[in-house]
Amino acid sequence: MAEALRVGIAGLGTVGASVARVLKSKSEELTRQCGREIVITAVSARDRSRDRGVDVSGVEWFDDPVALAQNADIDIFVELIGGDEGAARACVRAALEAGRHVVTANKALLAKHGLALAEIAEKKGVLLNYEAAVAGGIPVIKTLRESLAGNTVTRVFGILNGTCNYILTRMEAEGISFEECLKDAQRLGYAEADPTFDIEGHDTAHKLAILTSLAFGTKIAAGDIYMEGISNISQADIRAAEELGYRIKLLGVAQRTDSGIEQRVHPTMVPTASVIAQVHGVTNAVAIETDILGELLLSGPGAGGNATASAVVGDIADIAKSRPGFQHGPVFGRPAKELRPYKKAQIRSHAGGYFIRLTVHDRIGAFAAIARRMADNDISLESIVQRADASNDASQKTVILVTHETTESAVRKAVDGVTKDGHLVDKPQVIRIERAE
């Protein structure tokens, strides 16, 4: 049997402690599967006295994670600190420079510095594994990096943030407001005290940027993602979607177009009968469309200690199965130096159907003005519904429009025109309708 694989873990929070527990409790099974023992030889965390539910008293403790990363007595450095700068970046870079394999769950770090870190890993001939960085326990990284060889990916989309999916699920099921649901999500630990990173789409954008690079062979471009969050989704939108046969999800979408690669994160209406519409609660799902395989949907736990630990341990096991002299594959599916510059497609050229909700003054000419603005921008309407406003204010009405396929720019011009006409009571709501099987 090969020599034991020595693991150093930096960060013993929820995920780090779960990884340590799995490696210890599943030690014999992992040894059988990998052909060698996997042992934790060193750890680093801020508080030595904290009870984490796992015994690490027999391993070497480092106060400085960079010192752990450079330690000659480890073969794999596992980074579970978090953050795109500071200690996380410094220790991952130090580990790679020292010729250590690295496993990380840090999507923010990869979205910002993934290309530079990949170049170091490939130069040093070591692995940089990051399955846990996107969609928790779902093996989407391995699928895109290894399992779809020969396939040309045309579109990747999915539910990549469990907090947002939980909120939207409860809003629909219980008829409660976004604000009330967010408070419950915070109380239950699904949302942070400051939930901005999740609910405004930043977390989804980081994950989408990584998937885009893997799917299309481009450099990571997290700063070029069109992004909207879910904080402006109301019960009026949820109920209107339901009546029209749709369900609202926060999706990350990346697709190849004639003008480049389109990356966008925003609330989306998907047909209620589609598979992705059935993904509820904190569950994540990723759909991959290819020329050979067709569409593949991966779904499962997207966050939490056990789900993330499962992905981290899987990455460690992959390294344990490799042997000296084995030629490791590139970090993002293609050599980092061969990744193409990202060519951004204009979001305003995006074509598809749109849901438009307008609250208008109930007066003569308002309805006709809306129809005229749509016609002026060559927008064909699938349906148009006028109803009393939910606030029971007789002086205003709600108008709901569903368009046939049109462009983002046409919709925005039409809505801007209606706004300038002075017929709107408050800000219009525009939600894209996404094709989903």
KOLGULUM-246032 format. One record per residue (C-alpha): residue number from 0; z, y, x negated; residue in three letters. Coordinates in steps of 0.001 Angstrom, whole numbers. Each point is the difference from the previous one (the first is absolute). Example, Ala and Ser with C-alpha at 12.3 -4.5 7.8 and 13.67 -1.06 7.14 Angstrom:
REM KOLGULUM-246032
   n       w       v       u res
   0    7800   -4500  -12300 ALA
   1    -660    3440   -1370 SER
//
This chain:
REM KOLGULUM-246032
   n       w       v       u res
   0       0       0       0 MET
   1    -796    3526   -1191 ALA
   2    2732    2358   -1134 GLU
   3    1944    1882    2657 ALA
   4   -1458    3275    1231 LEU
   5    2520    2769    -618 ARG
   6     206    2745    2646 VAL
   7    1545    3458    -206 GLY
   8     580    1873    3277 ILE
   9     357    3799     149 ALA
  10    1453    1104    3316 GLY
  11    2470   -2072    1993 LEU
  12    -263    1612    3401 GLY
  13    -938   -1903    3151 THR
  14   -3210   -1405   -1488 VAL
  15    1300    -579   -3536 GLY
  16    3064   -1862    1237 ALA
  17   -2206   -2098    2310 SER
  18   -2305    -889   -2909 VAL
  19    2977   -1063   -2104 ALA
  20    1365   -2149    2835 ARG
  21   -3352   -1715     577 VAL
  22    -521    -714   -3700 LEU
  23    3456   -1552    -203 LYS
  24      65   -1895    3310 SER
  25   -3573   -1315    -370 LYS
  26     252    -736   -3702 SER
  27    -722   -3747     166 GLU
  28   -2885     396    2453 GLU
  29   -1582    2773   -2084 LEU
  30     313   -2129   -3139 THR
  31   -1883   -2833    1699 ARG
  32   -2699    2315    1285 GLN
  33    -503    1953   -3215 CYS
  34     578   -2714   -2587 GLY
  35    2662    2081   -1725 ARG
  36    3380    1485     765 GLU
  37     283    3634    1047 ILE
  38    3263    1621   -1109 VAL
  39    1417    3502     363 ILE
  40    1164    1049   -3436 THR
  41     600    3744     463 ALA
  42     431    2620    2717 VAL
  43     318    3760     287 SER
  44    1577    2060    2782 ALA
  45    2124    3106     378 ARG
  46    3215   -1613    1256 ASP
  47    1440   -3084   -1706 ARG
  48    2886    -383    2440 SER
  49   -1946    -133    3249 ARG
  50      45   -3273    1953 ASP
  51   -3629    -987     546 ARG
  52     572   -3483    1356 GLY
  53   -1356   -1653   -3140 VAL
  54    1748    -918   -3239 ASP
  55   -1552    1727   -3029 VAL
  56    3084    -200   -2188 SER
  57   -1625   -2439   -2381 GLY
  58   -2976    2174    -914 VAL
  59    -346    2918   -2391 GLU
  60     489    3405    1623 TRP
  61   -1984    3092    -999 PHE
  62     942    3488    1146 ASP
  63   -3402    1237   -1183 ASP
  64   -2978   -1718    1720 PRO
  65   -2328    1063   -2826 VAL
  66    2179   -1891   -2474 ALA
  67    -218   -3032    2271 LEU
  68   -3785     362     184 ALA
  69    -234     -71   -3791 GLN
  70    2429   -2872    -429 ASN
  71   -1529   -2858   -2001 ALA
  72    2025   -2552    1999 ASP
  73   -2033     375    3196 ILE
  74   -3524   -1147     848 ASP
  75    -346    1803    3346 ILE
  76    1285    3423     943 PHE
  77     555     450    3756 VAL
  78     104    3660    1069 GLU
  79    1752     609    3332 LEU
  80    1308    3507    -641 ILE
  81   -2573    1949    2021 GLY
  82   -1558    3422    -387 GLY
  83   -3222    1117   -1653 ASP
  84    1589    1720   -3018 GLU
  85    3200    -133   -2019 GLY
  86    1624   -3308    -851 ALA
  87   -2473   -2151    1945 ALA
  88   -3060    1341   -1793 ARG
  89    1694      63   -3395 ALA
  90    1279   -3573     122 CYS
  91   -3208   -1537    1375 VAL
  92   -2028    1724   -2702 ARG
  93    2519   -1083   -2664 ALA
  94    -119   -3621    1169 ALA
  95   -3801    -123     -79 LEU
  96    -156    1676   -3410 GLU
  97    2479   -2596   -1267 ALA
  98   -2256   -2813    1210 GLY
  99    2137   -1017    2978 ARG
 100   -1454   -1106    3322 HIS
 101    1010    2340    2834 VAL
 102     655    -654    3680 VAL
 103     602    3009    2252 THR
 104     315     875    3678 ALA
 105    -582    3697    -691 ASN
 106   -3009    1240    2006 LYS
 107     701    3663    -805 ALA
 108    -120    -704   -3739 LEU
 109   -3239   -1961     285 LEU
 110   -1638    2558    2282 ALA
 111     642    2718   -2576 LYS
 112    -107   -1791   -3370 HIS
 113   -1525   -3399     775 GLY
 114   -3205     550   -1986 LEU
 115    1805    1057   -3186 ALA
 116    2459   -2889     280 LEU
 117   -2834   -2465     643 ALA
 118   -1772    1136   -3158 GLU
 119    3137    -669   -2042 ILE
 120     525   -3434    1585 ALA
 121   -3590   -1058    -635 GLU
 122      72    1306   -3552 LYS
 123    3203   -1948    -714 LYS
 124   -1219   -3137    1792 GLY
 125    2908    -119    2441 VAL
 126     246    -111    3772 LEU
 127     914    2850    2320 LEU
 128     703   -1614    3386 ASN
 129     826    2024    3119 TYR
 130    -347   -2135    3121 GLU
 131    3163    1505    1475 ALA
 132   -1344    3552    -265 ALA
 133   -2216    -353    3089 VAL
 134     924   -1608    3333 ALA
 135    3201   -1686   -1188 GLY
 136    -249   -3771     144 GLY
 137   -3675    -121    1045 ILE
 138   -2166   -1295   -2902 PRO
 139   -2690    2665     387 VAL
 140    -165     956   -3710 ILE
 141    -636   -3576   -1084 LYS
 142   -2563    -378    2780 THR
 143   -2002    3052   -1078 LEU
 144     444    -547   -3747 ARG
 145    -626   -3742    -170 GLU
 146    -951   -1724    3240 SER
 147   -3060    1983    1094 LEU
 148   -2148    -446   -3111 ALA
 149   -3659     424     898 GLY
 150     773    1877    3212 ASN
 151    -987    3639     442 THR
 152    2737    1820    1903 VAL
 153   -1242    2549    2515 THR
 154    3251    1083    1649 ARG
 155    3745    -443    -416 VAL
 156    2382    1245    2664 PHE
 157    3432    -759    1271 GLY
 158    3537     768    1008 ILE
 159    1715     668   -3317 LEU
 160    3263    1655    1026 ASN
 161    2594   -1887    2015 GLY
 162    2008    3094     921 THR
 163   -2924    1624    1802 CYS
 164   -1016   -3229    1699 ASN
 165    3580    -526    1206 TYR
 166     121    3509    1479 ILE
 167   -3361    -270    1757 LEU
 168     884   -3463    1329 THR
 169    3255    1207    1528 ARG
 170   -1558    3166    1396 MET
 171   -2474   -2154    1911 GLU
 172    2418   -2730    1064 ALA
 173    2914    2209    1074 GLU
 174   -1608    3307     931 GLY
 175    2236    2010   -2343 ILE
 176    -953    3039   -2061 SER
 177    -986      27   -3658 PHE
 178    3165    1911    -913 GLU
 179    2314   -2452    1777 GLU
 180   -1743   -2994   -1524 CYS
 181     161    1493   -3499 LEU
 182    3773     472     326 LYS
 183     381   -3667     940 ASP
 184   -2217   -1058   -2921 ALA
 185    2237    1982   -2366 GLN
 186    3145   -1517    1504 ARG
 187   -1405   -3518    -447 LEU
 188   -1112     662   -3572 GLY
 189   -3746    -151     720 TYR
 190    -433    3705    -812 ALA
 191    1511    2128   -2757 GLU
 192    2282    2980     596 ALA
 193   -3044    2091    -954 ASP
 194   -2813   -1971    1686 PRO
 195   -2843    2328   -1024 THR
 196   -1486   -2374   -2574 PHE
 197    -443   -2674    2662 ASP
 198    -774    1846    3218 ILE
 199   -2454    2498   -1502 GLU
 200   -2095   -2750   -1593 GLY
 201     784     359   -3726 HIS
 202    1279   -3567    -393 ASP
 203   -3080   -1406    1724 THR
 204   -2246    2202   -2161 ALA
 205    1473   -1340   -3253 HIS
 206    -564   -3574    1135 LYS
 207   -3501     752    1262 LEU
 208    -971    1566   -3349 ALA
 209     885   -3249   -1778 ILE
 210   -1942   -2108    2506 LEU
 211   -3011    2311    -314 THR
 212    -127    -469   -3770 SER
 213     175   -3782     349 LEU
 214   -2522    -147    2839 ALA
 215   -2641    2351   -1373 PHE
 216     494      24   -3761 GLY
 217     842    3704    -187 THR
 218    2678    1928   -1810 LYS
 219    3117     613    2084 ILE
 220    -289    3282    1898 ALA
 221    3153     404    2090 ALA
 222    -477    3774      45 GLY
 223   -3347    -292    1781 ASP
 224    1267   -1691    3165 ILE
 225    -298    1768    3339 TYR
 226    3457    -312    1531 MET
 227    1696     539    3354 GLU
 228    3375   -1360    1069 GLY
 229    1422   -1053    3353 ILE
 230    2517    2782     649 SER
 231   -2300    1657    2553 ASN
 232    -552   -3165    2077 ILE
 233    1476     465    3473 SER
 234     657   -2197    2992 GLN
 235   -3022    1647    1618 ALA
 236   -2179   -1452   -2785 ASP
 237    1654   -3423     188 ILE
 238    -459    -265    3772 ARG
 239   -3549    1343      -1 ALA
 240    -964   -2513   -2683 ALA
 241    1541   -2808    2039 GLU
 242   -1917    1001    3122 GLU
 243   -3253     113   -1963 LEU
 244     534   -3448   -1540 GLY
 245    1192    1145   -3421 TYR
 246    3141     -66   -2116 ARG
 247     918    2622   -2623 ILE
 248     623   -1165   -3571 LYS
 249     325    1883   -3278 LEU
 250   -2827   -1482   -2067 LEU
 251   -1113     362   -3563 GLY
 252   -3775    -403    -150 VAL
 253   -2306    -234   -3018 ALA
 254   -3700    -669     425 GLN
 255   -3255     274   -1840 ARG
 256   -2417    2601    1400 THR
 257   -3385    1385   -1027 ASP
 258    1702    3027   -1547 SER
 259    2856   -1760   -1809 GLY
 260    3326   -1654     757 ILE
 261    1912    1297    2983 GLU
 262    3811    -180    -110 GLN
 263    2058    1146    2961 ARG
 264    3472    -442    1464 VAL
 265     586    1084    3593 HIS
 266    1091   -1121    3474 PRO
 267   -2754   -2137    1470 THR
 268    -786   -1499    3373 MET
 269    -920   -3673    -248 VAL
 270   -1061   -2195    2958 PRO
 271    3007   -1692    1568 THR
 272   -1790   -3361    -186 ALA
 273    -563     265   -3778 SER
 274    2115   -2078   -2369 VAL
 275    1344    3007   -1880 ILE
 276    1239    1524    3263 ALA
 277    2325   -3005     362 GLN
 278    1848     833   -3240 VAL
 279    3367    1357    1128 HIS
 280    3253    1259   -1479 GLY
 281     416     189   -3776 VAL
 282   -2784   -2528    -601 THR
 283   -2971     993   -2186 ASN
 284   -3605   -1169     247 ALA
 285   -3077     465   -2187 VAL
 286   -3589    -730    1056 ALA
 287   -2702    -505   -2626 ILE
 288   -3682     -12     969 GLU
 289   -2493   -1634   -2377 THR
 290   -3630   -1074     -24 ASP
 291     632   -3729    -586 ILE
 292    3352    -805    1582 LEU
 293    -216    2482    2841 GLY
 294    3355    1392    1127 GLU
 295    3323   -1264   -1329 LEU
 296    3307    1143    1510 LEU
 297    3266    -423   -1864 LEU
 298    3228     724    1857 SER
 299    3707    -377    -735 GLY
 300    3253    1722    -997 PRO
 301    -845    3270   -1711 GLY
 302    3392    1065   -1320 ALA
 303    3577   -1073    -585 GLY
 304    1812   -1792   -2794 GLY
 305   -1220   -3524     699 ASN
 306   -3648     885     721 ALA
 307    -322    2152   -3110 THR
 308    1944   -2477   -2137 ALA
 309   -2360   -2770    1107 SER
 310   -2964    1967   -1359 ALA
 311    1809     876   -3236 VAL
 312    1005   -3617    -622 VAL
 313   -3559   -1074     736 GLY
 314   -1247    2356   -2714 ASP
 315    2590   -1340   -2438 ILE
 316   -1008   -3585     805 ALA
 317   -3675     808    -646 ASP
 318     928    1204   -3475 ILE
 319    2190   -3056    -563 ALA
 320   -2973   -2261     735 LYS
 321   -2206    1677   -2605 SER
 322      51   -1295   -3557 ARG
 323    -460    1547   -3469 PRO
 324   -3645     794    -667 GLY
 325    -797     319    3712 PHE
 326   -2352    2918     666 GLN
 327    1633    2146    2660 HIS
 328   -2135    1644    2690 GLY
 329    -238    3799     265 PRO
 330    2723    1881    1852 VAL
 331   -2241    1427    2735 PHE
 332   -2506   -2835     185 GLY
 333   -2351    1668   -2499 ARG
 334     792    1252   -3522 PRO
 335    1722    3373     273 ALA
 336   -2627    1663   -2212 LYS
 337   -2741   -1226    2347 GLU
 338    1501    1353    3222 LEU
 339   -2431    2532    1444 ARG
 340    1005    3603     698 PRO
 341    1020     364    3623 TYR
 342   -2685    1700    2076 LYS
 343    1603    1460    3079 LYS
 344   -1842    -223    3314 ALA
 345     527    2967    2267 GLN
 346    2403    -844    2816 ILE
 347   -1743    2478    2271 ARG
 348   -3115   -2156    -113 SER
 349    1990   -2975    1330 HIS
 350   -1717   -1433    3051 ALA
 351    1771   -1740    2853 GLY
 352    1593     496    3379 GLY
 353    2759    2552     594 TYR
 354    2867     508    2436 PHE
 355     586    3681     789 ILE
 356    2953    1227    2063 ARG
 357       8    3633    1103 LEU
 358    2649    1835    2002 THR
 359   -1825    2850    1748 VAL
 360     735    2850    2352 HIS
 361    -858   -1101    3542 ASP
 362   -2612    2617     803 ARG
 363   -3638     216    1001 ILE
 364   -2402    -572   -2869 GLY
 365    2311   -1880   -2364 ALA
 366   -1414   -3420     756 PHE
 367   -3590    1256    -200 ALA
 368     695    1756   -3327 ALA
 369    1311   -3229   -1521 ILE
 370   -3079   -1915    1127 ALA
 371   -2267    2737   -1388 ARG
 372    1685     -55   -3426 ARG
 373    -461   -3763    -166 MET
 374   -3664     243     970 ALA
 375    -617    2811   -2506 ASP
 376    1155   -2378   -2761 ASN
 377   -2063   -2964    1255 ASP
 378    3122   -1942    1001 ILE
 379    -601   -2653    2643 SER
 380    3055    -825    2092 LEU
 381     950   -3536     972 GLU
 382    2663    1231    2401 SER
 383    1671    3217    1077 ILE
 384    3212     113    2026 VAL
 385    1843    3000    1418 GLN
 386    3584    -412    1164 ARG
 387    3125    1980     764 ALA
 388    1971     914   -3095 ASP
 389    2981   -2233    -820 ALA
 390    2307    3028      15 SER
 391    -767     447    3745 ASN
 392   -1091    3559    -703 ASP
 393   -2573     714    2724 ALA
 394   -1627    2715   -2107 SER
 395   -1347   -2471   -2556 GLN
 396   -1927   -3258     -95 LYS
 397    -555   -2768   -2543 THR
 398   -3583    -895    -802 VAL
 399    -668   -3268   -1826 ILE
 400   -3387    -639   -1587 LEU
 401   -1294   -3170   -1646 VAL
 402   -3225     502   -1928 THR
 403   -2776   -2362    -925 HIS
 404    -709    -222   -3731 GLU
 405    -187    3458   -1517 THR
 406    1071    1727   -3193 THR
 407    3295    1499   -1074 GLU
 408   -1643    3355    -617 SER
 409   -1514      98    3504 ALA
 410    3347    -786    1633 VAL
 411    1839    2627   -2057 ARG
 412   -2624    2665     793 LYS
 413     171    -777    3715 ALA
 414    3811      82      94 VAL
 415      64    3228   -2038 ASP
 416   -2418    1494    2527 GLY
 417    2195    -966    2954 VAL
 418    2973    1525   -1816 THR
 419   -1872    3278    -599 LYS
 420    -979     102    3677 ASP
 421    3699     469     772 GLY
 422     352   -2898    2404 HIS
 423    2608   -2046   -1916 LEU
 424    3730     141     649 VAL
 425     979   -1730   -3249 ASP
 426   -1479   -1719   -3036 LYS
 427   -2714   -2579     786 PRO
 428     470   -3655    -930 GLN
 429   -2858   -1876   -1679 VAL
 430     343   -3712    -851 ILE
 431   -2742   -2142   -1473 ARG
 432    -989   -3259    1665 ILE
 433    -486   -2730   -2600 GLU
 434   -2217   -3019     329 ARG
 435    2272   -3032    -306 ALA
 436    -598   -3635     839 GLU
//
